[in-house]
Amino acid sequence: MRRIVAPQYSSRVQPDASERRRVARYPIDLPIELRSNGVAHQGRTLDVSADGVSVLLAEDPAMWASEALSFALMLQHVNADDGGRLEGSAMIVRVESRNGGLLVAFRAQCLSMLPPTLLP
Protein backbone atom coordinates (compact mmCIF):
# COMPACT_ATOMS: atom_id res chain seq x y z
CA MET A 1 0.00 0.00 0.00
CA ARG A 2 1.46 3.35 -1.04
CA ARG A 3 0.84 6.23 1.39
CA ILE A 4 2.49 9.48 0.46
CA VAL A 5 1.84 12.86 2.04
CA ALA A 6 3.16 15.79 0.04
CA PRO A 7 2.69 18.98 2.08
CA GLN A 8 3.43 21.27 -0.86
CA TYR A 9 0.31 19.90 -2.62
CA SER A 10 -3.33 19.92 -1.56
CA SER A 11 -3.72 16.27 -2.54
CA ARG A 12 -2.87 13.40 -0.24
CA VAL A 13 -1.24 11.49 -3.05
CA GLN A 14 0.63 12.90 -6.02
CA PRO A 15 -0.36 11.02 -9.17
CA ASP A 16 2.49 9.32 -10.98
CA ALA A 17 3.10 10.42 -14.55
CA SER A 18 1.60 7.07 -15.61
CA GLU A 19 -1.66 7.96 -13.79
CA ARG A 20 -2.22 11.26 -15.61
CA ARG A 21 -5.13 11.46 -18.02
CA ARG A 22 -4.65 9.28 -21.08
CA VAL A 23 -8.22 9.36 -22.39
CA ALA A 24 -11.06 11.89 -22.56
CA ARG A 25 -13.20 12.38 -19.47
CA TYR A 26 -16.93 13.05 -19.60
CA PRO A 27 -18.72 14.96 -16.82
CA ILE A 28 -21.62 13.01 -15.30
CA ASP A 29 -23.41 13.38 -11.97
CA LEU A 30 -24.80 10.07 -10.70
CA PRO A 31 -25.17 8.55 -7.23
CA ILE A 32 -22.48 6.03 -6.36
CA GLU A 33 -21.59 3.90 -3.35
CA LEU A 34 -17.95 3.05 -2.63
CA ARG A 35 -17.15 0.24 -0.22
CA SER A 36 -13.71 0.26 1.36
CA ASN A 37 -12.59 -1.95 4.25
CA GLY A 38 -16.20 -3.12 4.68
CA VAL A 39 -17.58 0.42 5.12
CA ALA A 40 -19.98 2.01 2.60
CA HIS A 41 -19.52 5.65 1.56
CA GLN A 42 -22.11 7.56 -0.52
CA GLY A 43 -20.97 10.01 -3.18
CA ARG A 44 -21.58 11.52 -6.61
CA THR A 45 -19.62 10.94 -9.80
CA LEU A 46 -17.75 13.91 -11.25
CA ASP A 47 -16.63 12.32 -14.50
CA VAL A 48 -16.08 9.00 -16.22
CA SER A 49 -13.63 7.81 -18.85
CA ALA A 50 -12.64 4.56 -20.50
CA ASP A 51 -10.01 4.25 -17.74
CA GLY A 52 -12.07 5.01 -14.65
CA VAL A 53 -14.28 7.24 -12.54
CA SER A 54 -13.80 10.31 -10.34
CA VAL A 55 -16.10 10.54 -7.31
CA LEU A 56 -16.73 13.23 -4.72
CA LEU A 57 -17.57 12.03 -1.21
CA ALA A 58 -19.13 14.45 1.29
CA GLU A 59 -17.19 12.81 4.12
CA ASP A 60 -13.44 12.34 4.42
CA PRO A 61 -12.80 8.63 5.09
CA ALA A 62 -9.29 7.23 5.22
CA MET A 63 -8.66 6.04 1.66
CA TRP A 64 -5.31 5.74 -0.07
CA ALA A 65 -3.92 5.24 -3.55
CA SER A 66 -3.41 1.58 -4.53
CA GLU A 67 -6.20 0.51 -2.16
CA ALA A 68 -8.86 -1.86 -3.51
CA LEU A 69 -12.55 -1.00 -3.27
CA SER A 70 -15.90 -2.05 -4.66
CA PHE A 71 -18.54 0.25 -6.08
CA ALA A 72 -22.19 0.36 -7.14
CA LEU A 73 -23.25 3.03 -9.63
CA MET A 74 -26.98 3.66 -10.07
CA LEU A 75 -27.70 4.47 -13.70
CA GLN A 76 -30.65 6.76 -14.38
CA HIS A 77 -33.43 5.38 -16.51
CA VAL A 78 -36.26 6.74 -18.62
CA ASN A 79 -38.35 3.59 -18.72
CA ALA A 80 -38.29 0.14 -17.12
CA ASP A 81 -35.96 -1.25 -19.80
CA ASP A 82 -33.21 1.36 -19.23
CA GLY A 83 -30.88 1.99 -16.33
CA GLY A 84 -29.87 -0.49 -13.71
CA ARG A 85 -26.88 -0.77 -11.44
CA LEU A 86 -23.26 -1.11 -12.54
CA GLU A 87 -21.18 -2.90 -9.90
CA GLY A 88 -17.52 -3.72 -9.79
CA SER A 89 -14.18 -3.80 -8.09
CA ALA A 90 -11.55 -1.14 -8.58
CA MET A 91 -8.15 0.20 -7.57
CA ILE A 92 -7.82 3.75 -6.23
CA VAL A 93 -5.35 5.81 -8.27
CA ARG A 94 -5.75 9.24 -6.63
CA VAL A 95 -7.17 10.76 -3.44
CA GLU A 96 -7.48 14.52 -2.81
CA SER A 97 -9.21 16.79 -0.32
CA ARG A 98 -11.73 18.91 -2.21
CA ASN A 99 -14.41 21.37 -1.03
CA GLY A 100 -14.63 19.87 2.45
CA GLY A 101 -14.99 16.38 1.03
CA LEU A 102 -12.81 13.80 -0.65
CA LEU A 103 -12.17 13.24 -4.35
CA VAL A 104 -11.46 9.58 -5.12
CA ALA A 105 -10.37 8.54 -8.61
CA PHE A 106 -10.35 4.83 -9.37
CA ARG A 107 -9.71 2.43 -12.22
CA ALA A 108 -12.35 -0.29 -12.59
CA GLN A 109 -11.05 -3.86 -12.76
CA CYS A 110 -14.16 -6.02 -12.93
CA LEU A 111 -17.69 -4.93 -13.92
CA SER A 112 -21.17 -6.45 -13.86
CA MET A 113 -24.52 -4.95 -14.79
CA LEU A 114 -27.71 -5.60 -12.85
CA PRO A 115 -30.75 -4.66 -15.00
CA PRO A 116 -33.57 -2.61 -13.41
CA THR A 117 -35.95 -5.58 -13.50
CA LEU A 118 -33.68 -7.40 -10.98
CA LEU A 119 -33.17 -4.45 -8.61
CA PRO A 120 -34.83 -4.68 -5.19
VENKA-V983138 format. One record per residue. N is the residue number from 1. RES is the residue in one small letter. SS is DSSP state (H for helix, E for strand, - for the rest). OMEGA is omega in whole degrees, 0 to 359 (none if undefined). Layout:
n=N res=RES ss=SS omega=OMEGA
n=N res=RES ss=SS omega=OMEGA
This chain:
n=1 res=m ss=- omega=182
n=2 res=r ss=- omega=177
n=3 res=r ss=- omega=183
n=4 res=i ss=- omega=174
n=5 res=v ss=- omega=181
n=6 res=a ss=- omega=186
n=7 res=p ss=- omega=180
n=8 res=q ss=- omega=179
n=9 res=y ss=- omega=178
n=10 res=s ss=- omega=181
n=11 res=s ss=E omega=177
n=12 res=r ss=- omega=184
n=13 res=v ss=- omega=175
n=14 res=q ss=- omega=177
n=15 res=p ss=- omega=173
n=16 res=d ss=- omega=177
n=17 res=a ss=H omega=181
n=18 res=s ss=H omega=182
n=19 res=e ss=H omega=178
n=20 res=r ss=- omega=185
n=21 res=r ss=- omega=178
n=22 res=r ss=- omega=182
n=23 res=v ss=- omega=181
n=24 res=a ss=- omega=176
n=25 res=r ss=E omega=182
n=26 res=y ss=E omega=181
n=27 res=p ss=E omega=178
n=28 res=i ss=- omega=182
n=29 res=d ss=- omega=180
n=30 res=l ss=- omega=175
n=31 res=p ss=E omega=180
n=32 res=i ss=E omega=174
n=33 res=e ss=E omega=174
n=34 res=l ss=E omega=178
n=35 res=r ss=E omega=181
n=36 res=s ss=E omega=181
n=37 res=n ss=- omega=177
n=38 res=g ss=- omega=182
n=39 res=v ss=E omega=180
n=40 res=a ss=E omega=179
n=41 res=h ss=E omega=180
n=42 res=q ss=E omega=179
n=43 res=g ss=E omega=178
n=44 res=r ss=E omega=176
n=45 res=t ss=E omega=174
n=46 res=l ss=E omega=178
n=47 res=d ss=E omega=177
n=48 res=v ss=E omega=176
n=49 res=s ss=E omega=176
n=50 res=a ss=- omega=181
n=51 res=d ss=- omega=185
n=52 res=g ss=- omega=187
n=53 res=v ss=E omega=171
n=54 res=s ss=E omega=186
n=55 res=v ss=E omega=173
n=56 res=l ss=E omega=176
n=57 res=l ss=E omega=179
n=58 res=a ss=- omega=180
n=59 res=e ss=- omega=182
n=60 res=d ss=- omega=179
n=61 res=p ss=- omega=178
n=62 res=a ss=- omega=176
n=63 res=m ss=- omega=186
n=64 res=w ss=- omega=176
n=65 res=a ss=- omega=181
n=66 res=s ss=- omega=177
n=67 res=e ss=- omega=178
n=68 res=a ss=E omega=175
n=69 res=l ss=E omega=172
n=70 res=s ss=E omega=181
n=71 res=f ss=E omega=174
n=72 res=a ss=E omega=183
n=73 res=l ss=E omega=179
n=74 res=m ss=E omega=179
n=75 res=l ss=E omega=180
n=76 res=q ss=- omega=178
n=77 res=h ss=- omega=180
n=78 res=v ss=- omega=177
n=79 res=n ss=- omega=187
n=80 res=a ss=- omega=181
n=81 res=d ss=- omega=181
n=82 res=d ss=- omega=174
n=83 res=g ss=- omega=182
n=84 res=g ss=E omega=181
n=85 res=r ss=E omega=176
n=86 res=l ss=E omega=181
n=87 res=e ss=E omega=178
n=88 res=g ss=E omega=174
n=89 res=s ss=E omega=186
n=90 res=a ss=E omega=175
n=91 res=m ss=E omega=178
n=92 res=i ss=E omega=178
n=93 res=v ss=E omega=180
n=94 res=r ss=E omega=176
n=95 res=v ss=E omega=180
n=96 res=e ss=E omega=169
n=97 res=s ss=E omega=180
n=98 res=r ss=E omega=175
n=99 res=n ss=- omega=179
n=100 res=g ss=- omega=179
n=101 res=g ss=E omega=183
n=102 res=l ss=E omega=173
n=103 res=l ss=E omega=178
n=104 res=v ss=E omega=176
n=105 res=a ss=E omega=181
n=106 res=f ss=E omega=177
n=107 res=r ss=E omega=181
n=108 res=a ss=E omega=180
n=109 res=q ss=E omega=182
n=110 res=c ss=E omega=184
n=111 res=l ss=E omega=170
n=112 res=s ss=E omega=183
n=113 res=m ss=E omega=176
n=114 res=l ss=E omega=183
n=115 res=p ss=- omega=183
n=116 res=p ss=H omega=180
n=117 res=t ss=H omega=180
n=118 res=l ss=H omega=179
n=119 res=l ss=- omega=179
n=120 res=p ss=- omega=none
